[in-house]
Amino acid sequence: MPKITFMGAGSTIFAKNVLGDILVTDALRDSEIALFDIDAVRLEESKKVIHNINQNSNNNRATVKAYLDRKEALKDANYVVNAIQVGGYEPSTVIDFEIPKKYGLRQTIADTIGIGGLFRALRTIPVMMEFAKEMEEVCPNALLLNYTNPMSSITGAMLRGTKIKTVGLCHSVQDCANHLLRDLDIKPSDLNWKIAGINHMAWLLEITDNKKDLYPLIKEKAKEKNQSEKHSDMIRYEMMDRFGYYVTESSEHNAEYLPYFIKSTHPELIEKYNIPLDEYPRRCVDQIEKWKTLGRELIEDKNIQHERTLEYASYIIEAMETDIPFKINGNVLNDNLISNLPSDCVVEVTCLVDKNGITPTRVGSLPEQLASLNRTNINTQLLTVEAALTKDKSKIYQAAYLDPHTSSELSLDEIKSLCDDLIEAHGDMLPEYN
């Protein structure tokens, strides 16, 4: 049976979901589970939770071990799940939000692009390169399932800078169409949909019920809802009205991927579109506080059970182990899959998974307005990867200069100065740049 190594296992709830899925999947019940984290306390907490699920839902059939030695955890792995966050809430997330605020640059989530996403990538990619080097030594044929953001930049760096097989996995595709229909109170009987684009900005290209196009009804009801009430999806509805298609990731994310919504010259837009500035730091503080109670309850629950979630990891491993095909939306190197996006960017497309691994499907051309919006984000992603792989500081500045939100708010000199302040604040979390 396969060995599955989980990097960043101190993320107990996510580890519970992904590894719990594996433990309740018939074809994977005898797996060897290796847990790795740099935090010994959180690692031990996660081990207890996974052990209890293994005991209660799996009759102790799996082997579960915890490691503080990364190379030992990786040794002979068949699959590696990556869920690390370099720097955590403090100091890194605080730096990502508070220093840009001094320049009047506001953010919501800051984990994908934007100035926060750029620096999250710069501190994460070097760690991922260390993972890759060790994987090439001790598990060169393993498949890396990457869940860490910024998805496109990290996956792109791994695909371009290492020999490791990897696919990027996100939560934003699986429930996109159903989420949209639930919010608009549309109840389909035979739903079918197609999504493609880039991570966090993939497009619901088709949505049908019994082969009938649902978009006319969706657009009508979405426009009515935006005009009649404040709600959490106003930006996605507005973008659908203006550009014709619904986007996978939430409105609070998309607010900072675009130059239209968070503007110091138009502060009224924050209220109009119900934009939650500083949303991610607020979530972090809430989660840290809730974990004091939730964590204890989870860890001490010796009767804990698990039901399989929609996370892709267990389904990918099951398909590869059994050769029973499964369809996912994965983040992979473009290589002409979407013909009007750069060939060396990372795209999110439908992929077939079986014993041969991950096989992406070709999309062809996106509607040009959608490809154009994607390219504004891809520009920054490609330069971020180049900066991380070459250690060329000028590429950091260029990535920031091209970021849609940052460049809509700050001058070239301000952007360069902001980058310099962020580099200094990160200190040893970043490598030396030339």
Protein Blocks (a to p, Z undefined) as FASTA:
>chain_A
ZZdddehklmmmlmmmmmmmmmmgmklmmpccddddfblklmmmmmmmmmmmmmmmnoom
accdddfbfklmmgopabdcdfbdehijblklmmmmmmmmmnopacfkopmgojklmmmm
mmmmmmmmmmmmmmmmmommbccddfbdcfklmmmmmmmmmcbdcddddfklmmmmmmmm
mmnopacfbdcddddddehiaccfbcceehiafklmmmmmmmmmmmmoccfklmmmmmmm
mnopacfbdfklmmmmpcklmcfklmmlmmmnopaehklmmmmmmmmmmmmmmmmmmmmm
mkbccdddfbfklmmmmmmmnopacdddddddfklmammbcfkbccdddddddfkopadd
debjadfklmmmmmmmmmmmmmmmmmmmnopaklmmmmmmmpmklmmmpcfklmmmmmmm
mmmmnmmmpccdZZ
